[in-house]
Amino acid sequence: MGAGLAGLAAAVDLAAAGCAVTLFERSRLLGGRATSFQVDGVEVDNGQHVFLACFTEFIAFAHRLGMGGSLRLQDRFDVLALSRRGVASRLRTAALPAPWHLLVSFLAYRHLGWGAKLDVARALARAREARTASGTFGEWLARLGQREEALRGFWRPLFVPALNAPLDRVSAVDAAFVLLTAFLEDRGAARLGYATVPLARLAEAAAARLGSARLSTPVVGLEVPSDDRAVLVLDGGERVTVEAVVAAVPPPQLARILGRADRYGLPPLEGYEPRPIVDVHLWHDRGSLGFDLAALLDSPVQWVFEKAPGYLCCSLSAADRHIRQPTAELVRLCWDEVTGAIPPLARATLVRGAATRSPEATFLAPAGARRPGPATLRPNLAIAGSWTDTGWPDTLESAVRSGRAAAAHLLRSLGRTPCATR
Ligand SMILES: Cc1cc2nc3c(=O)[nH]c(=O)nc-3n(C[C@H](O)[C@H](O)[C@H](O)COP(=O)(O)OP(=O)(O)OC[C@H]3O[C@@H](n4cnc5c(N)ncnc54)[C@H](O)[C@@H]3O)c2cc1C
């Protein structure tokens, strides 16, 4: 159940291992939180998604579906950072081993003075300590004496969107994982990538591999009477008997479907905090601006993407303040932000604007909580979802990893051979 990337990744692996798979999805769309739909006659993603080169399972999944050619991945990490006054500076990697690969452009990075650069360098040198640090990432940075300039020019632009939360809301441990995995362990790991086709194409390619996908079909209950039989109760009362189930829905829905999670040996599913993202789509008359993506400093817009000549998508992570704002206000706000930061837009005219809102874009586990893995007390029920215990924050990579882990677990516990696909 659940046709997000976790459910789809599980389903594709189960189908590849010879299982007859039926997917049950509440929405009329495939892809869950990584989907696309029509807005005023144009297909837009529900929100601009970025992946990194270290998202190895997500990238391999796209390749397995024949969609590898629809992913664009930078040859090297290269971020254009724009200040509100239109000052541009790049952070990009050089051909040096990590962590020195960022050094040259970091020294030339115009958005930090020397004091702030030293602050950041000091924190980077001690990044491994954050893996076991208590408290939030914001507290850890404060303990290392990071001043406002370092937060504004470096830590917030990179880490608020990566973790979709303010620095004082994410644990130091989670932020350390991102910092080490993306920036400090492998020179190529932080290269940015995005899909060049609407996100729903990826989900459709996955669903095409399955026996059937029942859309607009919410599962409202689950019974597991024996180790080789489970009954899905669908909205409207239909009962579907299957041999085994992967439940790949977010924690609040899983809690409702299962009733008591502890019956299945799962930790509490309450307390996962939904974190919002807002995307604002702007169409203007200036044509191509010549960049693919840029970070905006000191702005509610963390990233702006040039999706096509004349079409910008502004991504607002940790968007608690904006999630309920009317579209006209969001469009005005973002247009002001991009025209300030991107000088060629100063004389452009805004032709059209739209907003997409995701109040539950990611889920943050409660502090100290144990995220469940795929296993439950029943051999024929496995759990998946980007919020589960994959070692990754709630991302595309975590979703695919969790789905594959759930499928492998189910096949093992049912005595089948997990598929060895890459
Ligand atoms: C706007 C936005 C921007 C994002 N940006 C990024 C990014 O840049 N990089 C990144 O890595 N990640 C990003 N994410 C997060 C990423 O999309 C998610 O981590 C990932 O897609 C989650 O996949 P999932 O399969 O675990 O969950 P979901 O995609 O939530 O899938 C769960 C599915 O279960 C279905 N469902 C729920 N209840 C039921 C029910 N009762 N019966 C049947 N089906 C049900 C839902 O409809 C949904 O389709 C973003 C998310 C959003 C919304």
Ligand as a Chemical Component Dictionary entry (heavy atoms), coordinates in Angstrom:
data_LIG
# 
_chem_comp.id                   LIG 
_chem_comp.type                 NON-POLYMER 
_chem_comp.pdbx_formal_charge   0 
_chem_comp.three_letter_code    LIG 
# 
loop_
_chem_comp_atom.comp_id 
_chem_comp_atom.atom_id 
_chem_comp_atom.alt_atom_id 
_chem_comp_atom.type_symbol 
_chem_comp_atom.charge 
_chem_comp_atom.model_Cartn_x 
_chem_comp_atom.model_Cartn_y 
_chem_comp_atom.model_Cartn_z 
_chem_comp_atom.pdbx_ordinal 
LIG C1  C1  C 0 7.505  19.689 -2.199 1  
LIG C2  C2  C 0 8.478  18.594 -1.835 2  
LIG C3  C3  C 0 9.831  18.759 -2.122 3  
LIG C4  C4  C 0 10.717 17.763 -1.781 4  
LIG N1  N1  N 0 12.026 17.911 -2.127 5  
LIG C5  C5  C 0 12.860 16.885 -1.971 6  
LIG C6  C6  C 0 14.165 16.950 -2.503 7  
LIG O1  O1  O 0 14.560 17.966 -3.097 8  
LIG N2  N2  N 0 14.989 15.877 -2.337 9  
LIG C7  C7  C 0 14.573 14.755 -1.681 10 
LIG O2  O2  O 0 15.357 13.797 -1.592 11 
LIG N3  N3  N 0 13.333 14.655 -1.153 12 
LIG C8  C8  C 0 12.472 15.688 -1.289 13 
LIG N4  N4  N 0 11.200 15.591 -0.801 14 
LIG C9  C9  C 0 10.839 14.405 0.014  15 
LIG C10 C10 C 0 10.527 13.190 -0.872 16 
LIG O3  O3  O 0 9.551  13.531 -1.809 17 
LIG C11 C11 C 0 10.007 12.076 0.033  18 
LIG O4  O4  O 0 11.004 11.743 0.968  19 
LIG C12 C12 C 0 9.659  10.792 -0.709 20 
LIG O5  O5  O 0 9.041  11.036 -1.948 21 
LIG C13 C13 C 0 8.737  9.970  0.181  22 
LIG O6  O6  O 0 8.402  8.753  -0.441 23 
LIG P1  P1  P 0 7.539  7.657  0.328  24 
LIG O7  O7  O 0 7.163  6.641  -0.665 25 
LIG O8  O8  O 0 8.235  7.235  1.552  26 
LIG O9  O9  O 0 6.251  8.425  0.863  27 
LIG P2  P2  P 0 5.066  9.093  0.032  28 
LIG O10 O10 O 0 5.586  9.673  -1.228 29 
LIG O11 O11 O 0 4.352  9.976  0.995  30 
LIG O12 O12 O 0 4.137  7.868  -0.368 31 
LIG C14 C14 C 0 3.144  7.361  0.454  32 
LIG C15 C15 C 0 1.942  7.057  -0.418 33 
LIG O13 O13 O 0 0.961  6.411  0.375  34 
LIG C16 C16 C 0 -0.294 6.889  -0.029 35 
LIG N5  N5  N 0 -1.252 6.616  1.047  36 
LIG C17 C17 C 0 -1.382 7.276  2.224  37 
LIG N6  N6  N 0 -2.370 6.716  2.937  38 
LIG C18 C18 C 0 -2.855 5.696  2.208  39 
LIG C19 C19 C 0 -3.909 4.765  2.422  40 
LIG N7  N7  N 0 -4.636 4.785  3.532  41 
LIG N8  N8  N 0 -4.130 3.853  1.459  42 
LIG C20 C20 C 0 -3.404 3.824  0.316  43 
LIG N9  N9  N 0 -2.418 4.710  0.069  44 
LIG C21 C21 C 0 -2.162 5.626  1.008  45 
LIG C22 C22 C 0 -0.066 8.356  -0.274 46 
LIG O14 O14 O 0 -1.098 8.912  -1.069 47 
LIG C23 C23 C 0 1.283  8.302  -0.982 48 
LIG O15 O15 O 0 1.141  8.172  -2.373 49 
LIG C24 C24 C 0 10.270 16.583 -1.106 50 
LIG C25 C25 C 0 8.921  16.422 -0.824 51 
LIG C26 C26 C 0 8.028  17.411 -1.197 52 
LIG C27 C27 C 0 6.566  17.198 -0.921 53 
# 
loop_
_chem_comp_bond.comp_id 
_chem_comp_bond.atom_id_1 
_chem_comp_bond.atom_id_2 
_chem_comp_bond.value_order 
_chem_comp_bond.pdbx_ordinal 
LIG C1  C2  SING 1  
LIG C2  C3  SING 2  
LIG C2  C26 DOUB 3  
LIG C3  C4  DOUB 4  
LIG C4  N1  SING 5  
LIG C4  C24 SING 6  
LIG N1  C5  DOUB 7  
LIG C5  C6  SING 8  
LIG C5  C8  SING 9  
LIG C6  O1  DOUB 10 
LIG C6  N2  SING 11 
LIG N2  C7  SING 12 
LIG C7  O2  DOUB 13 
LIG C7  N3  SING 14 
LIG N3  C8  DOUB 15 
LIG C8  N4  SING 16 
LIG N4  C9  SING 17 
LIG N4  C24 SING 18 
LIG C9  C10 SING 19 
LIG C10 O3  SING 20 
LIG C10 C11 SING 21 
LIG C11 O4  SING 22 
LIG C11 C12 SING 23 
LIG C12 O5  SING 24 
LIG C12 C13 SING 25 
LIG C13 O6  SING 26 
LIG O6  P1  SING 27 
LIG P1  O7  DOUB 28 
LIG P1  O8  SING 29 
LIG P1  O9  SING 30 
LIG O9  P2  SING 31 
LIG P2  O10 DOUB 32 
LIG P2  O11 SING 33 
LIG P2  O12 SING 34 
LIG O12 C14 SING 35 
LIG C14 C15 SING 36 
LIG C15 O13 SING 37 
LIG C15 C23 SING 38 
LIG O13 C16 SING 39 
LIG C16 N5  SING 40 
LIG C16 C22 SING 41 
LIG N5  C17 SING 42 
LIG N5  C21 SING 43 
LIG C17 N6  DOUB 44 
LIG N6  C18 SING 45 
LIG C18 C19 SING 46 
LIG C18 C21 DOUB 47 
LIG C19 N7  SING 48 
LIG C19 N8  DOUB 49 
LIG N8  C20 SING 50 
LIG C20 N9  DOUB 51 
LIG N9  C21 SING 52 
LIG C22 O14 SING 53 
LIG C22 C23 SING 54 
LIG C23 O15 SING 55 
LIG C24 C25 DOUB 56 
LIG C25 C26 SING 57 
LIG C26 C27 SING 58 
# 
